């Protein structure tokens, strides 16, 4: 059986496979997929952080014709990446995120009102609609379109054959939708992020239509999937570790470090892609120019050489140098928003529910993906 098949066999618990690969094949070329897989912390950090050696333009390696995802900021190198990030950073500021806190709390309350004493799919009821609503509000998009948002987002990160077949049609729908919104915002200016982004300039330069589309699609997917999975993973992890939730209820100041440990322990993004700019070596393994690499973030964050008791969830772990939000120039621009939403979600839970139980006799449906880690369905009993 191929080594990579082991990963696909258990999407809920890939961590024993990571440990095996770190020990036996820390850099592994898989001829079936044509990918160089990298598993150890230092090597993953190098591949993610060194844009001179490893390009982020992996989108064009799979789709030479390009498109909004290929042109999005996550798939670009300097100097173009630097200019685009400067434009986006000017409108996606910490102050703008901080101002959203009261609204996020209102959304959390509206979603969970009347749920006490009930059994619910916490993903459908809470962890998915919360970030989707926040992103829709931030972009200035009608809330009645959230179902479209969720469908598009799930299709992009999905790993099924059906997702792959639906992708071109779904992408056309998304492009048309955002193009129409951009035209509408130009005609009717407002304080939405869409209007701000399409009119922001650095040195007299704006984003192109394709670059703007790429950013909005990236924000839709990353802003939804990452936060949904972080909150869901946190709730599962607290349930797995007796006394954790009670500790948070006793002191909400423990929530931020607990979330950092969840980011390490069950990273919402498990892997990403890079392309070798030149011939190089990693751990003595030859990597040819043009090779597509998979740095496994989920494995790096369980590296025993960096994190003592790496397979244990330690809520107040010291020196938590996880790389769940990436490394270097591509460090996640939305990390502060994901942290804020997740913190508010856990604060709301601890303030309103004495306890909860993950229902192990109900479906725990994982994301069908080796890129993101989380759940499509996770049932809990709210006490």
N, C-alpha and C positions, 0 to 999 in steps of 0.2 A: 504493500500500500504506500502511496506517495506520502511524504512528510506533511505536505500542506493539507491533505485530507483530514489529518488529526485535528486541525484547527476547526474545520467545518463540522466535525462531529459533535462538538460541544461548545456552542456559542455562549452558553451561560457561564461555563467554567473553562476558559481557554488557558488558565494560568499554569496548570501542570505542564501543558505543552510548551509554554514559554520557557519554563524552568528547564525542561529537557533540551530545548534548542539552545539556550544560553550555555548549558553545560557541554553539549555534544557538537553543535553546529552554530556557533554564535553569528557567523556570516554564511548564509546558505543560498547558493544559486539553484533555483528550481527550474529545470529545463521544460517542464510541462507548461508553466505559466510565463517563462522567460523573464523572471524577476529575481533580483538579488535581495534577499531578506536579511535584515540586520536587527539583532536582538538585545545587545548589551547597552547599558546606559551611556557610557562614554562614546560608543560608536553611533548610537542613535542621535545623541546630542551633536556630534560632529556633522552627520549627514543633514540634520535639520538646520544647523546654525551656520554652516560654511557655504555661502552662496557662490563663492569663487570656484569651489570644487563641484558642488551639486546644485543644479538648476531646479527652480520651482516650475519651470515651463513643461511640466509633465503632461498637461492637457493636450498639447500639440503632439506629444509622442503617441497618444491614443487617437487623436482627432486632428490630423494635419490641417484640415479645412478651417479650424478655429471655431469661434462662437462665443457667446457671452461668458460661459464658464471658463473657457480657455483664456479669455481676456480679463477675467476678474483678478483682483489684486493678489489673491492667494496663489495664482499661477504665473506671476511675473517676477522678474529679477530686476535689480537696479540697472540703469538709472530710472527706468520707467516705473518700477515699483515704488521708488522713493517719492517721485512726484505724485503718484496716485494716492499713496498713503498720507502724504501731507495734505492733500485736498480733503480726503475723507476725515482725517483726524480733526480738522478744523470745525467740522459740524458734528462729530461723534465724540464730544468732550465729556470728561468726568462730571463737569457741572451740569450738563444736559441730562446725563444719566441720573445724577443725584436728585434732580428735580422730579424724576419719575417715581420716586419712592412712595408718595401718598397714593398715586394711581395704581401702582402694583399691589399695594395692600388692599385697596378697594376691590381689585380684580380677584385676588385670593379669597377674600371674604365672600364675594358674590358666587364664586364657584363652589365653595364648601358649605355654604349656608344650608341648613336642614339635613346635613349628612350624618349627624351624630347617631350612633347606634346602628348604622347601616353597613351592609357589605357593598363595596363599590370597586369598580376597576379604577384604581387611582390614576392610571395613565390617562384614560378617557375623561375622567371627572376633573382632574386637577393638574397633573404634571405636564400634560400636553397643551390644554387650552390656555394655561397661564402664560407661557412665553409666546405662544402664537398671538394672543390678544395684545401683549406688550409690543411685539414687533409691528403688528398691524397699526396700533396707535402711534408708534414712533414714526412709521412710514407715512401715516395719514391715509390709510386704506380702510374702506368700509368694513365694519366688523362682520357683516353678513357674508363677506367673501372668505372668511377664515377656513371654511371647509375646503375650498379650492387650495388655499395655502397649504393645509395639512396634506392633501392628496399629492400636490407637487413635491413637497418636501420629502414625503415618504418614498416617492418614486425615485428621487435622485439618490437617496442613500440605500434604497432597497437592493437586494442581491439576487432577486429571483429572475427567471427567464421572462416572466410577464412584465416585470419592471423594465427590463432591457428592451423588450419589444415596444413598450409604450413610450419609451423615453423621447424619441423624435417628435411624436405628436404632442406630448406634454410640454416639451421645450417650446414648440411653436405657440402653444396656448399661453405660456408664461411670458414669452417675448411680446406677443400681441397685447397682453394685459398690461404689462409695465410700460410699453410704448404709449398706449392710450392714456395711462395715468400721467406720464411725463408731459404729454401734450396738454392735458387738462390742467396740470399744476402750473404750467407756463402761462396759460390763459387766465387762471384764477389763483394767483399767488397766496400761499398760506405759510404757516410755521412748521410744516411737515419736513421730515428728513428728505423725502424725495425732492421737494422744491429746493432745499438747502444744498443738496449734493449736485443737482444739475446746474446750479448757478454759482457754486463755489469756484474760486480761481486760485492758482498759485503761479506767480510770475506771468499773469495774463493768460494762463492756460486752464481750460475746463476739461472735464472728462468727456470722452467721445460718447456717442449713444451706446455703442457696444460695451464700453467700460462701465458706464452707469448701470446698464442692464446686468452686467456681471456682478457689480457690487450689490445690487438689490436682491438678486437671486442668491448670492452667497450669504447675505444677511438673513434672508428668509430661512435658508437651510441651517446655517450655523447657529443663528439666533434661536431657532426652534429646537433642533435636534440636540444640541449640546446641553442646553438648559433642561429640557425635558428629561434627558438621560441622567444628568447630574442629580436632579431631585429624586427621580425614581430609584437610582442606584443608592442614594443616601438612605431612603426609607427601607430598602431591602437590607442594606448593610446594618442599620440600627436594629432591625428585627433579628438579624443573624447574631448580633453581639449583645447578649443580655446585659441590661443595665445602662446601655448607651443612651437610649431615648430618655430614660429617667434622669440621667445626668444632665442632659440638655434642658429638660423641664426645670431642673433645680438651678441652672445657671445658663441663661441664653448667651452669655459671653463665650461659652464653649462652642457655639455654632460655627463661627468662622474657621477655627482650626479643625473642627470636625469635618467641614466641607473640604478643606485642603487635603485631609487624609482620604476622603472619598475620591477626590480627583486623582490621587495617587493609586489607591487600592482598586477602584473600579473606574478607570479613566473613560470618560464619555467618548473620546476619540482614541481608538486603539492603533490606528496606522494611517499613514499618508504616503504620498509618492514623491520621489525626486529622480532627476536624471543626471548621470555622471557627465560632467563637462569635458573630462579628459581621462586618459588611462590613469588608474590609481590602485591602491591596495587598502583593504580593511582587514585587520587581524590576519595579515598574510595572504588573504584571498584576493586574487586579481579581479579588478572591476574595469571593464573596457569602456571607453568613451561611448556615450549614447545608451549605456545600460540603464534600465529603469530599476530603481531601488525602492524597497518598502522598509522604512524605519519603523519598527514596532514600538510605539509609544507605551502601549499597555504592558509590554515586556520590560522596557527600560525602567518603568516605575515600580517594578517588582524585583529589580536587580539586587541580589543579596549583598553584593559588594558595596552598594551605596546606602541601602536602607536596612538597618538591623531588623531582624524578624520581619522580613519583607512581606511574608504571607499572612501576617497578623494585622488586623485593623487596630491601630493605636490612636485613639481619638485626639490626644494632645501630643502627638509625635513632634519631637523637636527637630530642627534643621530639616524640614520637609522640602527637599529640593526637587520636587516632581516637575515633570515637563508636560503636564497634561494640556497646557495651552500653547505648546510649541516652544520654539527657541529662536533667538536672534531676531532678525528683521521681520519675520513672519509671526512673531508672538501675537496671539489672538487679540485683535482690536476690541472685540466684544467681551473680553474676560471680565472687566468690571461690572458689566450689565448682568452676565451670567451669575457672578458671585452675589450681586445684590438680589436678584430674583430668587435665587436658591436660599439665601439667608432669610428673606421675608417668608418664603414658603415654609421653612422649618420653624421660624418663629410663630407663624400662624398655627401650625400643627401643635406645637408644644403649649401654646396658650389656650387652645380650644379642645384638645383631645388628651384625656388622661393617659391613654395608651392606644395602640393599634396592633393588629396581628396580620402578617402576610398569610393568606390562606393557601397553604401548600396543597390542598386538595382541589384547588381551582387552577386554571391554566396560568402558567408563567411563560408567556410567549416572548422569546427574545427577538431583537432586531435581526433580520436575516442578512447580516452584513459582517464582514471582518474589518470594516473601517470604523463604524460606530458601535458602541456597546451600550445596550439598554434594553428596554422592553416595549413591545407593542401592547401588552396586556399584563397587568399585575393587580390581582385582587387582594383587598385588605378589608378587615373588619374594624370599624372605627368605634372606639369605646368612649 
